[in-house]
Amino acid sequence: MAARTQVGTAPPAPEGTAAAGAAAAGARTGARQQRAGRAGALAPGAAARTAAAAALLLGPGVLVLALALGGGVEGARHGALGDGGAAVRWGLPLAQLALRATSAATAGLLLCAVALLPNPDAALSPAAAAVLRRCRPWALAWAASAAAASVLTAATVAGTTVPGALAALAAPGTWQAWWAVEPVRALLECTALAGVVALGVRAVRSHTAGWALLLAAGLALLPQALTGHVVHAQAPRLAAAALAVHVLGAATWTGGLLALVLLRRAPGPHLAHALPRYSRVALVCFSAVVLSGAVSAAVSLGSAGALTSTSWGRLVLLKTAAVLVLAAAGAAHRRWSVPQVLAGSRGAFARLGTAELLLMVVAVALAVALGRTPSP
């Protein structure tokens, strides 16, 4: 009986081997806990979720109001080829708003990971890698909103409903004709590039690869400059160049601030390191947005009187007011919140940054409404 019992019993492991196995398991558990801690630190808290809910209401609300006041939806109703219905008239600007918001968030998180946070080695730092992982859902949402905008744009061009546009896009032999429609082609290119960014985020391990992905995101932003009314401006090439600078500057400015607001809960000196860098980048972006916006307005308006006598001009004034308030908020950051973050206090930055992001949502909604409102 004793012999049979010993046959089914494994010999005890040497004491050194058991200790080494326990140490390795502890190291793996510690690494998982560190990764989970960094991801949890970047996860939005209760205040951030409240601000996100406010943004989801504020952005579409301002957009709908601006479209109603500016006549952007009524202009789409009387298209040359017909009307695709309310779903197309209202769905397209809402999809463009989602496109602007998700593209800015993606670009800002990429910028934070590769340029604002310290990466002393060739590989991305753990903090940068954690920020990069937060980028993928935004990039997927960017690709989805660009795809939706392309279908709704095709429906607007063809004067048909969304099912009709989907059938037209899927019909054999029609891709060449659709590819010749510049707004549709631009949005399809944006969809493909945003998809590349979403796939590439999981493969990036080095600092150089991160910069390459940030460049791809910048290229994906450029097709947005080919949508709207730039082709009808008095100087379409100048208007397109100005709008490209405007879109890149606004996306970097807005998305970078979102990344830092998410980073504020991360332990360690990461926010104190990134915030001064972002402050310099934001100043450059603000200058680019103001100058390119002035060029775009001058090309489209034609005269100063159109600022007050047309709906498009009045929307320009509203957006200008929002940008000036954002400039004041940026000055407050440089004077108060940045020194406080460097001193170890993050509360002022979190409050001012969240309020600034909500105002940026208003400015982006006004920009989308401008793109849908007939220019003078």
C-alpha positions as CSV (number, residue, x, y, z in Angstrom):
1,M,0.0,0.0,0.0
2,A,2.8,2.4,0.9
3,A,4.7,1.6,-2.3
4,R,1.6,2.3,-4.4
5,T,1.1,5.7,-2.7
6,Q,4.6,6.8,-3.4
7,V,4.3,5.9,-7.1
8,G,1.6,8.5,-7.6
9,T,3.4,11.3,-5.7
10,A,5.7,13.7,-7.5
11,P,9.1,14.2,-5.9
12,P,9.4,17.5,-4.1
13,A,11.0,20.4,-6.1
14,P,14.4,21.6,-4.9
15,E,14.1,24.6,-2.6
16,G,16.1,26.9,-4.9
17,T,13.9,26.1,-7.9
18,A,10.7,26.8,-6.0
19,A,12.1,30.1,-4.8
20,A,13.1,31.1,-8.3
21,G,9.7,30.2,-9.7
22,A,8.0,32.2,-7.0
23,A,10.2,35.2,-7.7
24,A,9.5,35.0,-11.4
25,A,5.7,34.8,-10.8
26,G,6.0,37.8,-8.4
27,A,7.8,39.8,-11.0
28,R,5.2,39.0,-13.7
29,T,2.4,40.0,-11.2
30,G,4.2,43.2,-10.4
31,A,4.6,44.1,-14.0
32,R,0.9,43.5,-14.7
33,Q,0.0,45.6,-11.7
34,Q,2.2,48.5,-12.9
35,R,0.6,48.4,-16.3
36,A,-2.8,48.3,-14.8
37,G,-1.9,51.2,-12.5
38,R,-0.7,53.3,-15.4
39,A,-3.8,52.5,-17.5
40,G,-6.0,53.2,-14.5
41,A,-4.3,56.5,-13.9
42,L,-5.2,57.5,-17.4
43,A,-8.8,56.3,-17.1
44,P,-11.3,59.2,-16.7
45,G,-12.6,59.8,-13.2
46,A,-16.0,60.9,-12.1
47,A,-15.3,64.6,-12.9
48,A,-13.9,63.7,-16.4
49,R,-17.0,61.5,-17.1
50,T,-19.2,64.4,-16.2
51,A,-17.3,66.8,-18.5
52,A,-17.4,64.2,-21.3
53,A,-21.2,64.0,-20.9
54,A,-21.4,67.8,-21.0
55,A,-19.3,67.9,-24.2
56,L,-21.5,65.3,-25.8
57,L,-24.5,67.6,-25.2
58,L,-22.7,70.9,-25.8
59,G,-21.1,70.1,-29.2
60,P,-24.2,68.8,-31.1
61,G,-26.3,71.4,-29.4
62,V,-24.1,74.3,-30.5
63,L,-23.8,72.8,-34.0
64,V,-27.6,72.4,-34.4
65,L,-28.2,76.0,-33.2
66,A,-25.5,77.4,-35.5
67,L,-26.8,75.5,-38.5
68,A,-30.3,76.7,-37.8
69,L,-29.2,80.3,-37.5
70,G,-26.9,80.2,-40.4
71,G,-29.1,78.3,-42.8
72,G,-26.6,75.5,-43.4
73,V,-29.3,72.8,-43.4
74,E,-31.7,74.7,-45.6
75,G,-29.0,75.1,-48.2
76,A,-28.6,71.4,-48.3
77,R,-32.4,70.9,-48.7
78,H,-32.3,72.7,-52.0
79,G,-29.4,70.8,-53.6
80,A,-29.1,70.6,-57.4
81,L,-29.8,66.8,-57.5
82,G,-32.4,66.6,-54.8
83,D,-32.7,66.1,-51.1
84,G,-31.6,63.1,-49.2
85,G,-33.9,63.8,-46.3
86,A,-33.4,65.0,-42.7
87,A,-31.1,62.1,-41.8
88,V,-28.6,63.2,-44.5
89,R,-29.0,66.9,-43.9
90,W,-28.4,66.7,-40.1
91,G,-26.3,63.5,-40.1
92,L,-23.5,64.9,-42.2
93,P,-22.6,67.9,-40.0
94,L,-22.9,65.7,-36.9
95,A,-20.5,63.1,-38.5
96,Q,-18.1,65.9,-39.4
97,L,-18.2,67.1,-35.7
98,A,-17.4,63.6,-34.6
99,L,-14.6,63.4,-37.2
100,R,-13.0,66.6,-36.0
101,A,-13.3,65.6,-32.3
102,T,-11.9,62.1,-32.7
103,S,-9.1,63.1,-35.0
104,A,-8.0,65.8,-32.6
105,A,-8.0,63.4,-29.7
106,T,-6.0,60.8,-31.7
107,A,-3.4,63.4,-32.8
108,G,-3.1,64.9,-29.4
109,L,-2.5,61.6,-27.6
110,L,0.1,60.6,-30.2
111,L,1.8,64.0,-29.8
112,C,1.8,63.5,-26.0
113,A,3.3,60.0,-26.3
114,V,6.1,60.8,-28.7
115,A,6.9,64.5,-28.2
116,L,5.7,65.8,-24.8
117,L,6.6,62.9,-22.5
118,P,10.3,62.0,-22.0
119,N,11.6,59.1,-24.0
120,P,15.3,58.9,-23.1
121,D,15.9,55.6,-24.9
122,A,15.0,54.3,-28.4
123,A,12.0,52.5,-26.9
124,L,9.0,54.3,-25.7
125,S,8.9,54.9,-22.0
126,P,6.2,53.1,-20.0
127,A,4.2,56.3,-19.5
128,A,4.3,57.0,-23.2
129,A,3.3,53.5,-24.0
130,A,0.3,53.8,-21.7
131,V,-0.8,57.0,-23.4
132,L,-0.4,55.4,-26.8
133,R,-2.7,52.5,-25.8
134,R,-5.4,55.1,-25.0
135,C,-5.1,56.3,-28.5
136,R,-6.5,53.2,-30.3
137,P,-10.2,53.6,-29.4
138,W,-10.0,57.3,-30.6
139,A,-8.4,56.3,-33.9
140,L,-11.0,53.6,-34.5
141,A,-13.8,56.1,-33.8
142,W,-12.0,58.5,-36.2
143,A,-12.0,55.9,-38.9
144,A,-15.7,55.1,-38.3
145,S,-16.8,58.8,-38.3
146,A,-14.8,59.4,-41.5
147,A,-16.5,56.4,-43.1
148,A,-19.9,57.7,-42.0
149,A,-19.1,61.2,-43.3
150,S,-18.1,59.7,-46.7
151,V,-21.4,57.9,-47.1
152,L,-23.4,60.9,-46.0
153,T,-21.4,63.1,-48.4
154,A,-22.1,60.7,-51.2
155,A,-25.8,60.9,-50.3
156,T,-25.7,64.7,-50.4
157,V,-23.9,64.8,-53.7
158,A,-26.3,62.3,-55.3
159,G,-29.4,63.8,-53.6
160,T,-30.4,60.4,-52.2
161,T,-30.9,58.6,-48.9
162,V,-28.3,56.8,-46.9
163,P,-29.4,53.3,-48.3
164,G,-29.3,54.8,-51.8
165,A,-25.8,56.1,-51.3
166,L,-24.6,52.8,-49.9
167,A,-26.1,51.0,-52.9
168,A,-24.5,53.5,-55.3
169,L,-21.1,53.1,-53.6
170,A,-21.4,49.3,-53.8
171,A,-22.6,49.1,-57.4
172,P,-20.1,47.5,-59.8
173,G,-18.1,49.9,-61.9
174,T,-19.0,53.1,-60.0
175,W,-15.9,53.4,-57.8
176,Q,-14.0,55.4,-60.5
177,A,-16.9,57.9,-60.7
178,W,-17.1,58.3,-57.0
179,W,-13.3,58.6,-56.6
180,A,-13.5,61.6,-59.0
181,V,-15.8,63.4,-56.5
182,E,-13.3,65.3,-54.4
183,P,-15.1,65.5,-51.0
184,V,-15.9,61.8,-51.1
185,R,-12.4,60.8,-52.1
186,A,-10.9,63.0,-49.4
187,L,-13.1,61.3,-46.7
188,L,-12.3,57.8,-48.0
189,E,-8.6,58.7,-47.8
190,C,-9.1,59.9,-44.3
191,T,-10.9,56.7,-43.4
192,A,-8.0,54.6,-44.7
193,L,-5.3,56.6,-43.0
194,A,-7.2,56.7,-39.7
195,G,-7.5,52.9,-40.0
196,V,-3.7,52.6,-40.5
197,V,-3.2,54.7,-37.3
198,A,-5.6,52.5,-35.3
199,L,-3.7,49.4,-36.5
200,G,-0.3,50.9,-36.1
201,V,-0.8,51.9,-32.4
202,R,-0.6,48.3,-31.3
203,A,2.6,47.7,-33.2
204,V,4.6,50.8,-32.1
205,R,7.4,50.1,-29.7
206,S,10.1,52.6,-30.6
207,H,10.3,56.3,-30.5
208,T,11.0,56.5,-34.2
209,A,7.9,54.4,-35.0
210,G,5.8,56.7,-32.8
211,W,6.9,59.7,-34.9
212,A,6.1,57.9,-38.1
213,L,2.6,57.2,-36.7
214,L,2.2,60.8,-35.7
215,L,3.1,61.8,-39.3
216,A,0.5,59.4,-40.6
217,A,-2.1,61.0,-38.3
218,G,-1.1,64.4,-39.7
219,L,-1.5,63.2,-43.2
220,A,-5.0,61.8,-42.3
221,L,-6.0,65.3,-41.0
222,L,-5.2,67.0,-44.4
223,P,-8.1,65.6,-46.4
224,Q,-10.4,67.5,-44.1
225,A,-9.1,70.7,-45.7
226,L,-10.6,69.6,-49.0
227,T,-14.1,69.6,-47.7
228,G,-16.4,72.6,-47.2
229,H,-16.4,75.6,-49.4
230,V,-12.7,76.2,-50.2
231,V,-13.2,75.1,-53.8
232,H,-15.7,77.9,-54.3
233,A,-13.5,80.6,-52.7
234,Q,-12.1,83.4,-54.7
235,A,-8.6,81.9,-54.3
236,P,-9.2,78.1,-53.8
237,R,-5.6,77.1,-53.5
238,L,-4.9,79.8,-50.9
239,A,-8.1,78.9,-49.1
240,A,-7.2,75.2,-49.1
241,A,-3.6,75.9,-47.8
242,A,-5.0,78.1,-45.0
243,L,-7.6,75.6,-44.0
244,A,-5.0,72.8,-43.9
245,V,-2.8,74.9,-41.5
246,H,-6.0,75.7,-39.5
247,V,-7.1,72.1,-39.2
248,L,-3.6,70.9,-38.2
249,G,-3.1,73.7,-35.7
250,A,-6.6,73.3,-34.1
251,A,-6.3,69.5,-33.8
252,T,-2.8,69.7,-32.2
253,W,-4.0,72.4,-29.8
254,T,-7.2,70.7,-28.8
255,G,-5.9,67.1,-28.7
256,G,-2.8,68.0,-26.8
257,L,-4.8,69.6,-24.1
258,L,-7.1,66.6,-23.9
259,A,-4.1,64.3,-23.5
260,L,-2.7,66.4,-20.7
261,V,-6.0,66.5,-18.9
262,L,-6.2,62.7,-19.0
263,L,-2.5,62.6,-17.8
264,R,-3.2,64.7,-14.8
265,R,-4.1,61.6,-12.6
266,A,-1.0,59.7,-13.6
267,P,1.5,59.3,-10.7
268,G,5.0,60.8,-11.0
269,P,6.4,63.9,-12.7
270,H,5.0,63.2,-16.2
271,L,2.5,66.1,-16.2
272,A,5.1,68.5,-14.9
273,H,7.4,67.4,-17.7
274,A,4.9,67.5,-20.5
275,L,3.0,70.7,-19.6
276,P,5.7,73.3,-20.3
277,R,6.4,71.6,-23.6
278,Y,2.7,71.7,-24.5
279,S,2.5,75.3,-23.5
280,R,5.1,76.2,-26.2
281,V,3.4,74.0,-28.8
282,A,0.0,75.6,-27.9
283,L,1.3,79.1,-28.5
284,V,2.5,78.1,-32.0
285,C,-0.8,76.4,-32.7
286,F,-2.8,79.4,-31.5
287,S,-0.8,81.7,-33.8
288,A,-1.3,79.3,-36.8
289,V,-5.0,79.0,-36.1
290,V,-5.5,82.8,-35.9
291,L,-3.4,83.7,-39.0
292,S,-4.9,80.9,-41.1
293,G,-8.4,81.7,-39.9
294,A,-7.9,85.3,-40.9
295,V,-6.7,84.3,-44.4
296,S,-9.6,82.0,-44.8
297,A,-12.1,84.6,-43.7
298,A,-10.6,87.3,-46.0
299,V,-10.7,85.0,-49.0
300,S,-14.3,83.9,-48.4
301,L,-15.9,87.1,-47.2
302,G,-14.5,89.5,-49.8
303,S,-15.4,92.6,-47.7
304,A,-15.4,93.6,-44.0
305,G,-19.1,94.5,-44.2
306,A,-20.0,90.8,-44.8
307,L,-18.9,90.0,-41.2
308,T,-22.1,91.6,-39.9
309,S,-24.4,91.4,-42.9
310,T,-24.2,87.6,-43.6
311,S,-24.9,84.5,-41.5
312,W,-21.4,83.2,-42.4
313,G,-19.8,86.3,-41.2
314,R,-21.7,86.3,-37.9
315,L,-20.6,82.7,-37.3
316,V,-17.0,83.9,-38.0
317,L,-17.4,86.5,-35.3
318,L,-18.7,84.0,-32.8
319,K,-15.8,81.6,-33.5
320,T,-13.4,84.5,-33.2
321,A,-14.8,85.3,-29.8
322,A,-14.4,81.7,-28.7
323,V,-10.8,81.7,-29.8
324,L,-10.0,84.9,-28.0
325,V,-11.4,83.4,-24.8
326,L,-9.3,80.4,-25.3
327,A,-6.3,82.7,-25.7
328,A,-7.1,84.2,-22.3
329,A,-7.3,80.7,-20.8
330,G,-3.9,79.9,-22.3
331,A,-2.4,83.0,-20.7
332,A,-4.0,81.9,-17.4
333,H,-2.3,78.5,-17.8
334,R,1.1,80.0,-18.4
335,R,0.7,82.4,-15.4
336,W,-1.0,80.2,-12.8
337,S,-1.6,76.6,-13.5
338,V,1.8,75.7,-15.0
339,P,3.7,77.0,-12.0
340,Q,1.3,75.2,-9.7
341,V,1.8,71.9,-11.5
342,L,5.5,72.4,-11.3
343,A,5.1,72.9,-7.6
344,G,3.1,69.7,-7.2
345,S,-0.5,71.0,-7.3
346,R,-2.7,69.9,-10.2
347,G,-6.2,71.1,-9.2
348,A,-6.1,74.4,-11.0
349,F,-4.9,72.9,-14.2
350,A,-7.6,70.2,-14.1
351,R,-10.4,72.8,-13.6
352,L,-9.1,75.3,-16.1
353,G,-8.1,72.6,-18.6
354,T,-11.6,71.0,-18.5
355,A,-13.3,74.3,-18.9
356,E,-11.0,75.1,-21.9
357,L,-11.8,71.8,-23.5
358,L,-15.5,72.5,-23.3
359,L,-15.0,75.9,-25.0
360,M,-12.9,74.1,-27.6
361,V,-15.9,71.9,-28.3
362,V,-17.9,75.0,-28.9
363,A,-15.3,76.4,-31.3
364,V,-15.1,73.1,-33.2
365,A,-18.9,73.0,-33.6
366,L,-18.9,76.5,-34.9
367,A,-16.1,75.5,-37.4
368,V,-18.2,72.6,-38.7
369,A,-21.3,74.9,-39.0
370,L,-19.1,77.4,-41.0
371,G,-18.2,74.5,-43.4
372,R,-21.9,73.8,-44.0
373,T,-23.1,77.4,-44.2
374,P,-23.1,79.1,-47.6
375,S,-20.2,81.7,-47.8
376,P,-20.9,85.2,-49.2
